Each structure stands twice: as structure tokens, then as C-alpha cells.
Amino acid sequence: MSTLTIIWIALPFFVGFVGYLLPQSNRYLSFGVAIASLGCALLLFTQPPLDLQLLDNFGVTLLLDPLSGFFILTNALVTAAVILYCWNSDKTAFFYLQTIMLHGSVNAAFACTDFISLYVALEVIGIAAFLLIAYPRTDRSIWVGLRYLFVSNIAMLFYLVGTALVYQANHSFAFVGLQNAPPEAVSLIFLGLLVKGGIFVSGLWLPLTHSESETPVSAMLSGVVVKAGVLPLVRIALLVEDFDPLIRLFGVSTALLGVGYAVFEKDTKRMLAFHTVSQLGFILAAPEVGGFYALTHGLVKSALFLIAGVLPSRNLKELQHQPIPTSIWIALAIASFSISGFPLLSGFGAKVLTMKSLLPWQVIGMNIAALGTAISFAKFIFLPRDQQQKSGKLQPGFWAAIALLIGGLFLANIAYYEAYSLENIVKPLATIFLGWLVYFLIFRQTVLKLPSLLEQFDHLIGVMSLMLILLFWMVLA
């Protein structure tokens, strides 16, 4: 099993190289790698956890267990859907190469439980993501990609210094060493992970990056890439009890911040990007069930970005006067119902499990965030539709990708059938209907543009410094 694990981690990088030599086969090779990850993820739910330590204390520590299984499964399904979406497009071998490199480095990050190998994985993720963001080679895409790369690299410099301090204190890079590390080490590492994961104000680079990328790239970024910075925080919360309250606090703050922007946003892709920030907060708010929530969010958010890419406009005000084809509306409504927590979809089970795992001080904040989610996605659910209108010119693989992602939402729902009790069903339904009511009474006609000052590049760097001071104070406290 250990040998197979190492082969599985190395496979995407080998296939990426072969795909360049055999450009006609790159779609099949890339899709095959995604299927291999799918098989590995499903195997993790039936096998005991696999803990590998290579090169003693100086090297790589890998842990493959059901928690990482949820994240790897998300990566496999989202990558497969993106490849299907692009199947008959004009994407070059370079695009598929970078997609599968990104897939492999994200898998590696999900398996790491030591800070130095995680650093390597996160840096490779940053480079591959930059190349995909800048793939169209327009001035705009190159600037957005460089902005992402600069912010990522600066955050990783802080993280690397923290990693060195952890090793100095423990002679080991393992996550558990954070417990004995000095406060400045904890603060530096947390800052790097908060930025990479798109958490709280450190994650305000995310809305512009995700909304301005090409549709399949947006789906990858929001569906799986940001979770490479979130899973380590979830593991730290589970391994080091002292940091659990701090990570939960960032979870609640992030959920409220993201949804606070999303309810006022009138651009479809920016709304989805802000909601990615909010949903990452849900994962951190209840670390013990964060894996299942990450799976649900990855599937639904990737589907929503792919659907948003085929809508006639990104402006929600314009879409209210432009009926969309019924087939596209159905897919959009199903995904919106799931993320709102409607029964029969996995978003319901994820919301129920998360709400039941909250500490008392978290309940009010997370209920407000859940209400904001219902308000936000009422914008999609109540768009006008036209049964006579045809879907128009879509990517040939569009429906295959959507079927895979939405099918996953229905299948994942079966795993948590015990969530279906009268009490558990009534509360999410009441929240959704209240959200719809608030949407019609207040937000449907409201035009309020929140300032984007903190999203500017220079302010993003300044916020890192302020967050570092705040983290140091919180860790000391």
C-alpha cells in the first residue's frame, strides 16, 4: 500500500510530462489520472489510515485517512468535470498539462502532515494555478495571475520562516510540533495558511482572482485549490486542541465576511467567489465534519461556476430581464438548493452535521451565515426562464460535467441519511424560506456596492502585516 501511495502521488507529474510528448492523448491521460484519484479516495473510506514517514524527521510525513479522502474525492470529481467540460474545446496540451499538475500538487497537499513538504506542495500549486489563470495571455489575465502569484509567494515567505522556527523548537516539521513552537512560529504559519486558503480578510485576493479567470479555471480554484490551505488548518484543529477555538473563530468570521459581501453583489462570478470565502468558513467552524462539507462545497461551487459561464450575462440585474433556457435553470436551481441546505441534496446533510457540531458561542453567527446563503442564492433560483428557448451554443462537454457534479450531490446525500429527522428538516427549510422572504422584501431591488478597497494589491500586502500582529496577540492570549 505504501508503494502504491507513492506511485499515486507521482502519477500526475509523470502523466503531465507524457501528455506533452503525446498531445493527442492528453485528454485521455488527464481524465485517467482523475479516475485514479477517485479510486484512491474511495479506498480510503474502507481501509485503516495509512501513516507514512520518509527520511526520518527531516522528510515527508503523509497521512491518508477518511478526512483526506473527502478532499481527494473532491479533487478527483472536480478535475474530471473540468476535463469533460474542455474535452472538445480548443485547449492546448499545455492547459491539460497544468491542470493535471495542479491536480497532483493539490493531492500531495491533502496528504501532507509536515510543514516543509506542505510548503513544497503549496508552492507548486501556486505556480500551476498562475499558469492556468494567465492561460488566455491577455493583459488582464496576466495581471490577475501575477497578482495571485505575488500575494501567494509573500504569504509563503512568512510561512517558511514559521516552519524553520517549528523545526528549531522540535527538531521536526510535523504538524503536532506546533504545540511546542513559539507564538511567532504559530502566527507566521497561520498567516500563510489563511492567505492560501482564502480565509477572512487575508483571503480578499480571492474574489477578483476567481471571478476573472476562465470558467473551468474558476471551477478548479474555488472547488479544490483553496482547500489546500484549509485542510492543514482542519488537521491542526484536530491534532492540537489548544488551537481549535482559534480556528473555529476564524471559521465564523470568514463565513460572515464572505456572505456579507455576497448578499449585495450583483455580478454572478464575484458573488460565487465571495461565497467561496463564506463556505470555507463553514469548513473551519466545525473541523470534525469539515471533510464532508468540503466535498459538498467543491461539487456545488464547481457546478455553479460552470453554469455561470454559460449565462447570457454576468450582471444579475440584466439576468432578471433575460429569461434563460429551462434546462440551464434546472441545473442552476439544483446547485443553488444544495448550497442553501435543501433536503435530498448533500448540502442538507453537510449543513445539519456542521450546525450540530458547533460550540454554543458559534451558533448565532453561523445561523446568520446560513440565512445569508439562502438570500444570496435566491438570486439564481428566482431568475426568469423560458421553456421555448434553446440552450444555445454550449461547450460539448458541458452537460457531462454538470451531470457528474450534480450526480455527486445526490449520491453523497445517501451517505448521511441519518440526518433526515423532522427537526433537522424543518430548521433548514425555515431558514431557506426566511431567506427568500428577505430577498424579495429587501435585496431584490437593493443596489449597494460595497467598497473593494481591501482587494487592491497594496492593501492586501498591508493586511498581511496587520493580520500577523493580530495572530501573534491571539496566540499569546
C-alpha positions in Angstrom: 0.0 0.0 0.0 2.9 2.4 0.8 4.4 1.8 -2.7 1.0 2.3 -4.4 0.6 5.6 -2.4 3.9 7.0 -3.6 3.1 5.9 -7.2 -0.3 7.6 -7.0 1.2 10.9 -5.8 3.9 10.8 -8.5 1.5 9.7 -11.3 0.0 13.2 -12.2 3.5 14.6 -12.7 4.6 11.7 -14.9 1.4 11.8 -16.9 1.8 15.6 -17.3 5.2 15.0 -18.9 4.0 12.2 -21.1 1.0 14.3 -22.2 3.3 16.9 -23.6 5.1 14.3 -25.7 1.8 12.8 -26.8 -0.5 15.8 -27.2 -3.3 13.8 -28.9 -3.7 11.7 -25.8 -3.6 14.4 -23.2 -7.4 14.5 -22.6 -7.5 10.7 -22.0 -4.4 10.7 -19.8 -5.6 13.6 -17.7 -9.0 12.0 -17.3 -7.4 8.7 -16.3 -5.4 10.4 -13.6 -8.6 11.9 -12.2 -10.2 8.5 -12.2 -7.1 7.0 -10.4 -7.6 9.7 -7.7 -11.3 8.8 -7.4 -10.4 5.1 -6.8 -7.8 6.1 -4.2 -10.2 8.3 -2.4 -12.9 5.7 -2.3 -10.4 3.1 -1.0 -9.5 5.4 1.9 -13.1 5.1 3.3 -12.7 1.3 3.5 -9.1 0.9 4.7 -7.4 1.9 8.0 -5.5 5.2 8.0 -2.1 5.0 6.3 0.7 6.9 8.0 4.0 7.2 6.1 7.2 8.8 7.4 10.0 9.2 4.9 13.6 10.4 5.5 13.1 10.5 9.3 12.4 13.8 10.9 13.8 15.8 8.0 11.5 14.5 5.4 7.9 13.9 4.4 5.1 12.7 6.6 2.0 11.6 4.8 -1.4 10.7 6.3 -4.1 9.2 4.2 -7.4 8.7 6.2 -11.1 9.4 5.6 -10.6 13.1 6.2 -8.1 13.4 3.4 -10.3 11.0 1.5 -13.1 13.6 1.3 -10.7 16.3 0.0 -9.1 13.9 -2.6 -12.5 12.7 -3.7 -13.5 16.4 -4.3 -10.3 17.0 -6.3 -10.9 13.9 -8.4 -14.5 14.7 -9.3 -13.9 18.4 -9.9 -10.9 17.7 -12.1 -12.8 15.1 -14.1 -15.7 17.5 -14.6 -13.3 20.3 -15.8 -11.6 17.9 -18.3 -15.0 16.8 -19.6 -16.1 20.4 -19.9 -13.0 21.2 -22.0 -13.0 18.0 -23.9 -13.9 19.3 -27.4 -12.6 22.8 -26.8 -9.5 24.4 -28.4 -7.5 24.0 -25.2 -3.9 23.0 -25.9 -1.8 20.3 -24.4 -0.3 23.0 -22.1 -3.7 23.6 -20.5 -4.2 19.9 -19.7 -0.6 19.6 -18.5 -1.1 22.4 -16.0 -4.5 21.1 -14.9 -3.1 17.7 -14.1 0.0 19.2 -12.4 -2.4 21.3 -10.3 -4.4 18.2 -9.5 -1.4 16.3 -8.4 0.1 19.0 -6.2 -3.3 19.5 -4.6 -3.5 15.8 -3.8 0.0 16.0 -2.3 -1.0 18.9 -0.1 -4.0 16.9 1.1 -1.8 14.0 2.1 1.0 16.0 3.9 1.2 16.3 7.7 4.5 18.1 7.9 5.1 21.7 7.2 8.1 21.5 4.9 6.6 19.1 2.3 3.3 21.1 2.6 5.3 24.2 1.7 6.6 22.5 -1.5 3.2 21.3 -2.5 1.6 24.8 -1.9 4.4 26.4 -4.0 3.8 24.0 -6.9 0.1 24.7 -6.6 0.8 28.5 -6.8 2.9 28.1 -10.0 0.4 25.8 -11.7 -2.6 28.0 -10.7 -0.8 31.1 -12.0 -0.2 29.5 -15.4 -3.8 28.5 -15.7 -5.1 31.9 -14.7 -2.8 33.6 -17.2 -3.6 30.9 -19.9 -5.6 33.3 -22.2 -2.4 35.6 -22.4 -4.5 38.8 -22.2 -3.2 41.8 -20.3 -6.0 41.3 -17.8 -5.4 37.6 -17.2 -1.6 38.1 -16.8 -2.1 40.8 -14.3 -4.6 38.8 -12.3 -2.3 35.8 -12.4 0.7 37.9 -11.3 -1.3 39.5 -8.5 -2.3 36.0 -7.3 1.4 34.8 -7.5 2.8 37.8 -5.7 0.3 37.5 -2.8 0.8 33.7 -2.6 4.6 34.0 -2.6 4.7 36.7 0.1 2.5 34.6 2.3 4.7 31.6 1.7 7.7 33.5 2.8 6.1 34.2 6.2 5.0 30.5 6.3 8.6 29.3 5.6 10.1 31.4 8.4 7.5 29.9 10.8 8.3 26.4 9.6 12.0 27.0 10.4 11.0 28.1 13.9 8.9 25.0 14.4 11.9 22.8 13.5 14.2 24.7 15.8 11.8 24.1 18.7 11.0 20.4 17.9 13.7 19.1 15.5 10.7 18.0 13.4 8.4 19.6 10.8 5.3 17.6 12.0 2.0 19.5 12.5 1.9 18.3 16.1 5.1 20.3 16.8 3.1 23.5 16.6 2.0 22.8 20.2 5.6 23.4 21.5 6.5 26.1 19.0 7.0 29.8 20.0 4.0 32.2 19.3 5.7 33.9 16.4 6.1 30.5 14.6 2.4 29.8 15.0 1.5 33.3 13.8 3.6 33.1 10.7 2.4 29.6 9.7 -1.2 30.5 10.3 -0.8 33.7 8.3 0.5 31.7 5.3 -2.3 29.1 5.5 -5.0 31.8 6.0 -3.9 33.6 2.8 -3.5 30.4 0.7 -6.9 29.2 2.0 -8.7 32.4 1.3 -9.7 32.9 4.9 -11.1 36.1 6.5 -9.6 39.4 5.3 -6.4 37.6 4.3 -8.5 35.9 1.6 -9.8 39.0 -0.1 -7.4 38.3 -3.1 -9.8 35.5 -3.9 -12.9 37.3 -5.4 -11.1 39.1 -8.2 -8.9 36.1 -9.0 -11.7 33.6 -9.1 -14.2 35.8 -10.9 -11.7 37.0 -13.7 -10.3 33.6 -14.5 -11.7 31.4 -17.3 -14.7 29.4 -16.4 -13.0 26.0 -16.0 -10.2 27.6 -14.1 -12.6 29.3 -11.7 -14.2 25.9 -11.1 -10.9 24.4 -10.2 -9.8 27.3 -8.0 -13.0 27.5 -6.0 -13.7 23.8 -6.0 -10.4 22.4 -4.7 -7.3 24.7 -4.9 -8.2 26.9 -1.9 -8.8 23.9 0.2 -5.1 23.0 0.1 -4.7 25.8 2.6 -7.8 24.8 4.6 -7.2 21.1 5.2 -3.9 21.8 7.2 -5.9 24.2 9.4 -8.6 21.5 10.0 -5.9 18.9 10.8 -4.2 21.3 13.3 -7.5 21.9 15.0 -8.0 18.2 15.4 -4.4 17.4 16.4 -3.7 20.3 18.7 -6.6 21.0 21.0 -5.3 24.4 22.0 -5.7 25.9 18.5 -9.3 24.5 18.0 -11.1 27.6 19.4 -8.9 30.0 17.3 -9.6 28.1 14.1 -13.3 28.0 14.8 -13.3 31.7 15.4 -11.7 32.3 12.0 -14.3 30.0 10.6 -17.3 32.0 11.9 -15.6 35.3 11.0 -14.9 34.1 7.4 -18.4 32.8 7.0 -19.9 36.1 8.0 -17.5 38.2 6.0 -18.0 36.3 2.7 -21.8 36.2 2.9 -21.9 39.9 3.9 -20.4 40.7 0.6 -22.2 38.1 -1.4 -25.8 39.2 -0.5 -25.1 42.7 -2.1 -23.1 41.5 -5.1 -24.7 41.8 -8.5 -22.0 40.1 -10.5 -22.6 36.4 -10.7 -19.0 35.2 -10.7 -18.0 37.7 -7.9 -20.9 36.6 -5.9 -19.8 33.0 -6.2 -16.3 33.9 -5.3 -17.3 35.8 -2.2 -19.5 32.8 -1.3 -16.4 30.5 -1.6 -14.9 32.6 1.1 -18.0 32.2 3.2 -18.2 28.4 2.7 -14.6 27.9 3.6 -15.6 29.4 7.0 -18.2 26.7 7.4 -15.5 24.0 6.9 -13.3 25.6 9.7 -16.2 26.3 12.0 -16.7 22.6 12.6 -13.4 20.8 11.9 -14.6 17.3 12.8 -17.1 17.3 9.9 -15.2 19.6 7.6 -14.3 16.9 5.2 -17.9 16.2 4.1 -18.7 19.9 3.9 -15.6 20.4 1.7 -16.8 17.6 -0.6 -20.3 19.1 -0.9 -19.0 22.7 -1.4 -16.4 21.6 -4.0 -19.0 19.8 -6.2 -21.7 22.5 -5.9 -19.3 25.5 -6.4 -17.6 24.0 -9.4 -21.0 23.3 -11.0 -22.2 26.9 -10.3 -19.1 28.4 -11.9 -19.5 26.2 -15.0 -23.2 27.2 -15.2 -22.4 30.9 -14.6 -20.1 30.7 -17.6 -22.9 29.9 -20.0 -25.4 32.5 -18.7 -26.1 35.4 -21.2 -24.8 38.0 -18.7 -22.8 38.2 -15.5 -25.0 41.1 -14.3 -27.8 39.8 -12.1 -29.9 42.9 -12.8 -29.8 42.1 -16.5 -30.5 38.4 -16.0 -33.7 39.3 -14.2 -35.0 40.6 -17.6 -33.4 37.9 -19.7 -35.1 34.5 -19.5 -32.6 31.6 -19.5 -33.3 28.2 -21.0 -35.2 25.9 -18.6 -32.6 23.1 -18.8 -29.8 25.5 -17.6 -32.2 27.0 -15.0 -32.9 23.5 -13.6 -29.2 22.8 -13.2 -28.6 26.2 -11.6 -31.6 25.7 -9.2 -30.4 22.3 -8.1 -27.0 23.5 -7.3 -28.4 26.6 -5.5 -30.8 24.4 -3.5 -27.9 22.2 -2.4 -25.7 25.0 -1.2 -28.7 26.5 0.6 -29.2 23.3 2.6 -32.3 21.9 0.9 -33.2 18.2 1.7 -32.5 15.4 -0.9 -29.1 17.0 -1.7 -25.8 16.6 0.1 -25.7 20.3 1.1 -28.5 19.4 3.5 -26.5 16.8 5.3 -23.4 18.9 5.4 -25.3 21.9 6.9 -27.0 19.7 9.5 -23.8 18.0 10.5 -22.0 21.3 10.8 -24.7 23.0 12.8 -24.8 20.1 15.2 -21.0 20.2 15.7 -20.9 23.9 16.6 -20.0 25.2 20.0 -22.6 27.4 21.7 -20.8 30.7 21.0 -20.8 29.9 17.3 -24.5 29.2 16.8 -25.8 32.7 16.2 -23.1 33.7 13.8 -23.4 30.5 11.7 -27.2 30.8 11.6 -26.8 34.3 10.2 -24.3 33.0 7.6 -26.8 30.2 6.6 -29.5 32.8 6.3 -27.2 34.9 4.1 -26.6 31.9 1.9 -30.3 31.4 1.3 -30.6 35.1 0.4 -27.6 35.0 -2.0 -28.8 32.0 -4.0 -32.4 33.2 -4.2 -30.9 35.5 -6.8 -30.3 32.4 -9.0 -33.4 30.4 -8.1 -35.8 33.1 -9.0 -34.3 34.1 -12.3 -36.9 34.0 -15.2 -36.8 31.0 -17.5 -38.2 30.3 -21.0 -39.2 26.8 -21.9 -39.1 27.6 -25.6 -35.6 29.0 -25.5 -32.8 26.6 -26.6 -29.6 26.2 -24.6 -27.6 27.8 -27.5 -24.0 27.1 -28.1 -22.5 25.3 -25.2 -19.2 23.5 -24.7 -19.9 19.9 -25.9 -18.8 18.6 -22.6 -20.9 21.0 -20.5 -23.7 18.6 -19.7 -21.4 15.7 -19.0 -19.5 17.9 -16.5 -22.7 19.1 -14.8 -24.2 15.6 -14.7 -21.1 14.4 -12.9 -21.1 17.2 -10.3 -24.8 17.3 -9.6 -25.0 13.5 -9.6 -22.3 13.6 -6.9 -24.5 15.9 -4.9 -27.4 13.3 -5.0 -25.1 10.3 -4.3 -23.3 12.0 -1.4 -26.6 12.7 0.2 -27.3 9.0 0.6 -24.2 8.6 2.9 -25.8 10.7 5.6 -29.4 9.5 5.5 -29.5 9.6 9.4 -29.7 13.4 9.1 -33.3 13.1 8.0 -35.3 13.7 11.1 -38.3 16.1 11.4 -36.3 18.6 13.5 -33.3 18.5 11.1 -35.6 19.1 8.0 -37.7 21.8 9.5 -34.9 24.2 10.5 -33.1 24.4 7.1 -36.4 24.7 5.3 -37.4 27.6 7.6 -34.0 29.3 7.1 -34.4 29.0 3.3 -37.9 30.3 3.2 -37.0 33.2 5.5 -34.0 33.9 3.3 -36.3 34.0 0.2 -38.7 36.4 2.0 -35.8 38.7 3.0 -34.6 38.6 -0.6 -37.9 39.7 -2.0 -38.6 42.3 0.6 -35.1 43.9 0.7 -32.3 42.6 -1.5 -34.1 42.1 -4.8 -34.3 45.8 -5.5 -31.4 46.9 -3.4 -28.4 48.4 -5.3 -25.5 48.8 -2.9 -21.9 48.3 -4.0 -19.6 47.6 -1.1 -16.1 49.1 -1.3 -13.4 46.9 -2.8 -10.6 48.9 -1.2 -9.2 45.9 0.7 -9.0 43.9 -2.6 -6.3 46.2 -4.0 -2.9 44.7 -4.2 -1.1 47.1 -1.9 -3.8 46.8 0.7 -3.7 43.0 0.5 0.0 43.2 1.5 -0.7 45.7 4.2 -3.5 43.5 5.7 -1.0 40.6 5.9 1.1 42.7 8.3 -1.9 43.6 10.4 -3.1 40.0 10.5 0.3 38.9 11.6 0.1 41.2 14.6 -3.4 40.1 15.4 -2.5 36.4 15.2 0.5 37.0 17.5 -1.7 38.6 20.0 -4.4 35.9 19.7 -1.8 33.1 20.1 -0.3 34.8 23.2 -3.8 35.2 24.7 
